[in-house]
């Protein structure tokens, strides 16, 4: 089942959640948000969707698809070895993959308040010239728990969507020299959409090891840039959820990104392999389209945000160790 959040052109006063089928969306009654629907659990959500399909739907041309959900949090993993090797060469100038990467499915937290939906503009920081996309698939957590095992993590999967982790590579390269991040090189925008495909729909694509064998492609202005199989991940989504919950907590509505695919899943990988920015960085007006088998297509257009105000310069403190007070 495909579950979407949308605005009806005939009534833009409030958003709706619905089931997409045969180019129509059928509103699910008595649900305020996708997060509320997810919190009901997958079985209850599917039942609500079946009831909605009995009702007349609205043609997709008559609605505006929004980000499918407002995430509780976003953890973005780096599960593709080929991507790590190429981007490390591009960002850090180093070859190979660090040994620690193989220990566990590494992730970082990104901004759940900067979500962009399908067919929307993505405003890059004005300071950035090395603008990049990242082709990813995200899993949506549908349950809550701590230190889940793989079986419990499997039961916690609600569905999947496409994720584009937009990246200002020049900002990212500079700030990660501090040993933290990425921060401002990433948190200006993350695209999700066009909808959530429930977990039951993708079971036929599972290979014997539990990976989803989905074809993933990305085009810039209609020209193919990247093409990979999602099953080339080093860890399953179940492993990612289990690791995210280790000594911590996951909740319904958490989003976990797969990390960028290999074979051109982002420009920086190709820059690292080619030794130069070829293909060129994204520019205003460029259109990036990601298509993932079994899920759908997510398209966005690049633009530039207004220049941000300057920060005060660093103040070197006198490093006093004791407070001096006056009577």
Phi and psi in degrees as a GROMACS rama.xvg file:
@    title "Ramachandran Plot"
@    xaxis  label "Phi"
@    yaxis  label "Psi"
@TYPE xy
-101.027  121.84  UNK-2
-114.147  127.095  UNK-3
-127.545  155.007  UNK-4
-109.618  135.733  UNK-5
-155.283  164.014  UNK-6
-113.934  128.168  UNK-7
-80.0569  128.192  UNK-8
-58.3372  -26.3425  UNK-9
-79.5959  -16.0903  UNK-10
-152.13  93.2466  UNK-11
-94.2436  15.2612  UNK-12
-76.5712  -22.5227  UNK-13
-153.811  155.365  UNK-14
-86.8586  159.253  UNK-15
-131.004  158.716  UNK-16
-114.902  134.967  UNK-17
-151.653  174.426  UNK-18
-102.44  130.955  UNK-19
-98.3589  126.246  UNK-20
-154.288  132.608  UNK-21
51.9682  46.9335  UNK-22
62.1535  23.9982  UNK-23
-131.344  152.624  UNK-24
-117.069  132.861  UNK-25
-112.452  118.306  UNK-26
-67.1937  135.458  UNK-27
-91.44  117.913  UNK-28
-74.4894  154.329  UNK-29
63.0988  26.9002  UNK-30
-126.12  121.812  UNK-31
-81.4647  -30.47  UNK-32
-155.176  164.248  UNK-33
-63.5057  -35.7109  UNK-34
-59.4934  -40.5972  UNK-35
-64.1131  -40.2629  UNK-36
-65.7157  -43.7785  UNK-37
-61.6984  -39.0387  UNK-38
-63.9747  -20.4663  UNK-39
-70.9508  -20.5976  UNK-40
100.064  155.747  UNK-41
-62.7904  -45.1904  UNK-42
-61.2548  -44.521  UNK-43
-67.3992  -36.4432  UNK-44
-65.8782  -41.445  UNK-45
-64.0135  -40.2507  UNK-46
-63.9455  -41.6795  UNK-47
-63.6518  -37.539  UNK-48
-66.0687  -39.9705  UNK-49
-62.7496  -39.4223  UNK-50
-64.5549  -36.5972  UNK-51
-67.5728  -34.1422  UNK-52
-65.9878  -19.3735  UNK-53
-71.8525  -25.7705  UNK-54
-84.8326  156.005  UNK-55
-60.5453  141.801  UNK-56
-103.45  178.042  UNK-57
-116.591  135.225  UNK-58
-59.5843  138.749  UNK-59
-59.1314  -26.2945  UNK-60
-67.7741  -15.7372  UNK-61
-98.6335  7.12052  UNK-62
-132.091  163.945  UNK-63
-113.299  116.582  UNK-64
-72.9107  133.428  UNK-65
-106.645  174.003  UNK-66
-51.7668  135.763  UNK-67
-62.1991  -25.4626  UNK-68
-156.416  160.877  UNK-69
-94.6261  106.405  UNK-70
-64.5228  147.393  UNK-71
-67.9346  -37.941  UNK-72
-160.588  165.032  UNK-73
-130.361  116.731  UNK-74
-105.327  125.574  UNK-75
-110.944  120.385  UNK-76
-92.2663  171.56  UNK-77
-129.374  84.8909  UNK-78
-101.474  1.06988  UNK-79
-110.855  114.19  UNK-80
-59.0374  -41.8682  UNK-81
-61.1964  -38.9756  UNK-82
-65.8036  -45.4863  UNK-83
-59.2456  -43.8582  UNK-84
-63.6539  -45.769  UNK-85
-68.6123  -43.298  UNK-86
-71.3561  -36.1526  UNK-87
-60.0957  -39.9906  UNK-88
-65.158  -37.5408  UNK-89
-74.9613  -43.2458  UNK-90
-84.54  -46.0842  UNK-91
-102.62  -12.2639  UNK-92
72.7794  16.8229  UNK-93
-108.9  152.365  UNK-94
-99.2307  155.541  UNK-95
79.8148  -172.653  UNK-96
-122.161  132.109  UNK-97
-64.7004  145.869  UNK-98
-58.6426  -35.5082  UNK-99
-63.3253  -23.537  UNK-100
-61.4316  -30.7607  UNK-101
-80.0198  -7.25457  UNK-102
-74.3759  -35.807  UNK-103
-164.44  160.56  UNK-104
-74.6987  93.314  UNK-105
-65.3318  145.887  UNK-106
-145.599  166.922  UNK-107
-132.685  158.016  UNK-108
-89.8521  136.188  UNK-109
-122.433  -175.946  UNK-110
-85.6756  111.839  UNK-111
-76.7772  -3.45469  UNK-112
-101.127  7.27814  UNK-113
-126.168  48.5163  UNK-114
-89.3149  136.097  UNK-115
-118.561  139.713  UNK-116
-96.7801  -174.902  UNK-117
-67.2241  144.883  UNK-118
63.909  19.5997  UNK-119
-101.613  161.824  UNK-120
-79.5568  145.59  UNK-121
-114.355  115.057  UNK-122
-92.9316  108.846  UNK-123
-78.9061  151.688  UNK-124
-55.8969  139.296  UNK-125
-62.0845  -27.6211  UNK-126
-73.8952  -13.2575  UNK-127
-95.4842  134.245  UNK-128
-114.154  -26.208  UNK-129
-91.5934  76.411  UNK-130
-95.3042  135.329  UNK-131
-142.425  157.614  UNK-132
-107.203  169.325  UNK-133
-143.205  120.028  UNK-134
-80.7926  115.859  UNK-135
-142.601  162.351  UNK-136
-117.705  140.488  UNK-137
-116.309  145.124  UNK-138
-100.894  141.251  UNK-139
-104.428  122.678  UNK-140
-77.7037  134.431  UNK-141
-115.004  6.59053  UNK-142
-140.995  -177.28  UNK-143
-127.908  143.459  UNK-144
176.58  169.176  UNK-145
-122.986  141.928  UNK-146
44.7585  54.4813  UNK-147
-71.2399  147.347  UNK-148
-87.5595  178.912  UNK-149
-63.28  -39.7284  UNK-150
-66.2232  -42.6018  UNK-151
-65.2289  -37.5849  UNK-152
-64.4926  -38.326  UNK-153
-61.0971  -41.4617  UNK-154
-68.6392  -18.8777  UNK-155
-87.1827  -2.65825  UNK-156
-80.698  123.075  UNK-157
-92.2991  -45.4335  UNK-158
-178.238  -166.864  UNK-159
-139.548  153.362  UNK-160
-147.539  171.698  UNK-161
-86.1929  141.542  UNK-162
-127.735  133.651  UNK-163
-118.96  110.188  UNK-164
-91.3626  85.8946  UNK-165
-60.8187  141.623  UNK-166
-138.187  123.887  UNK-167
-92.0009  91.1088  UNK-168
-63.9634  -33.2441  UNK-169
-68.6142  -42.1785  UNK-170
-65.6031  -42.5269  UNK-171
-60.5975  -44.8013  UNK-172
-61.9284  -41.4314  UNK-173
-68.5275  -49.3416  UNK-174
-71.2783  -27.5318  UNK-175
-77.109  -6.62652  UNK-176
-65.7445  -20.3292  UNK-177
-75.0516  -18.06  UNK-178
95.5961  8.35888  UNK-179
-128.281  169.922  UNK-180
108.105  -173.524  UNK-181
-71.1206  155.546  UNK-182
-127.278  -94.533  UNK-183
-69.8952  -13.4718  UNK-184
-73.8147  -6.80374  UNK-185
-132.271  -34.2154  UNK-186
-83.1203  10.291  UNK-187
-81.3436  -23.3618  UNK-188
-168.377  140.958  UNK-189
-137.91  126.496  UNK-190
-93.771  138.032  UNK-191
-130.175  145.413  UNK-192
146.939  -169.245  UNK-193
-77.2892  -14.4919  UNK-194
-157.703  179.209  UNK-195
-101.288  127.588  UNK-196
-97.4283  122.418  UNK-197
-66.4457  153.753  UNK-198
-57.871  -35.7614  UNK-199
-61.8626  -29.0711  UNK-200
-70.8747  -24.4337  UNK-201
-102.035  2.5311  UNK-202
-58.0411  -36.2488  UNK-203
-62.9115  -17.3441  UNK-204
-91.1873  -0.669586  UNK-205
-72.4912  133.902  UNK-206
-89.0352  175.432  UNK-207
-59.5466  -21.683  UNK-208
-93.2458  3.43029  UNK-209
90.3155  6.52367  UNK-210
-89.2284  151.905  UNK-211
-90.0159  114.361  UNK-212
-86.6011  75.1434  UNK-213
-107.84  133.825  UNK-214
-77.2915  130.285  UNK-215
-124.107  127.518  UNK-216
-133.903  154.936  UNK-217
-137.906  135.593  UNK-218
-122.303  143.725  UNK-219
-116.933  118.904  UNK-220
53.4715  37.6453  UNK-221
84.6684  -3.64067  UNK-222
-102.046  131.491  UNK-223
-68.0093  129.211  UNK-224
-114.147  -42.5097  UNK-225
-134.989  150.721  UNK-226
-157.559  120.565  UNK-227
-153.997  169.554  UNK-228
-102.787  135.956  UNK-229
-62.1034  -26.141  UNK-230
-71.4069  -1.99185  UNK-231
-81.8244  5.18984  UNK-232
-62.1984  152.838  UNK-233
-86.1987  -18.2865  UNK-234
-136.535  149.314  UNK-235
-76.1161  165.025  UNK-236
-64.3955  -32.6373  UNK-237
-60.4668  -42.125  UNK-238
-64.4348  -37.3727  UNK-239
-64.8827  -44.8499  UNK-240
-63.7164  -43.411  UNK-241
-61.0888  -42.5306  UNK-242
-69.9074  -39.5527  UNK-243
-60.5727  -34.3136  UNK-244
-85.5652  -9.49557  UNK-245
-61.3943  122.982  UNK-246
52.7833  26.6989  UNK-247
-150.508  -150.516  UNK-248
-151.967  135.599  UNK-249
-114.473  151.659  UNK-250
-134.714  164.66  UNK-251
-59.9796  129.866  UNK-252
99.8642  -4.5967  UNK-253
-68.1761  144.474  UNK-254
-117.497  129.466  UNK-255
-122.017  116.901  UNK-256
-84.2352  147.053  UNK-257
-71.0859  -18.0276  UNK-258
85.5853  166.433  UNK-259
-76.9555  136.527  UNK-260
-65.1473  165.026  UNK-261
-86.356  -170.425  UNK-262
54.7117  49.2702  UNK-263
88.3918  24.4645  UNK-264
-69.8745  -12.0189  UNK-265
-153.031  163.679  UNK-266
-71.4682  -36.545  UNK-267
-61.0718  -35.1145  UNK-268
-59.5502  -44.4102  UNK-269
-69.7683  -34.2493  UNK-270
-62.4583  -41.49  UNK-271
-64.7515  -40.7731  UNK-272
-71.1667  -37.6372  UNK-273
-87.1666  -15.2273  UNK-274
75.9998  12.3017  UNK-275
-161.403  166.827  UNK-276
-80.2945  74.6097  UNK-277
-137.948  114.388  UNK-278
-63.2976  161.137  UNK-279
-71.6909  159.687  UNK-280
-59.2768  160.019  UNK-281
-66.9931  147.83  UNK-282
-130.572  163.836  UNK-283
-53.1591  133.956  UNK-284
93.6361  -16.0868  UNK-285
-65.8344  143.291  UNK-286
-114.394  125.61  UNK-287
-110.58  126.01  UNK-288
-124.62  121.068  UNK-289
-107.928  131.778  UNK-290
-126.045  128.409  UNK-291
-124.203  124.888  UNK-292
-53.5449  133.632  UNK-293
82.6033  -11.3168  UNK-294
-113.893  -61.7367  UNK-295
150.419  -152.47  UNK-296
-131.222  135.771  UNK-297
-123.907  120.63  UNK-298
-122.838  137.686  UNK-299
-141.291  156.695  UNK-300
-116.986  140.288  UNK-301
-85.9641  138.354  UNK-302
-144.301  -178.686  UNK-303
-119.259  131.594  UNK-304
-73.2317  155.708  UNK-305
-58.532  149.821  UNK-306
-57.4495  135.204  UNK-307
-79.6083  151.929  UNK-308
-63.7864  151.4  UNK-309
-71.1888  147.912  UNK-310
-87.9773  152.325  UNK-311
-60.2796  149.843  UNK-312
-74.4723  159.803  UNK-313
-60.1561  134.674  UNK-314
-105.356  121.142  UNK-315
-80.2218  115.724  UNK-316
-73.6405  158.332  UNK-317
-76.0774  -9.72276  UNK-318
59.9337  47.388  UNK-319
-68.7675  147.318  UNK-320
-108.502  -15.5471  UNK-321
-129.151  140.377  UNK-322
-74.2664  137.258  UNK-323
-105.812  123.434  UNK-324
-116.32  154.421  UNK-325
-113.813  144.875  UNK-326
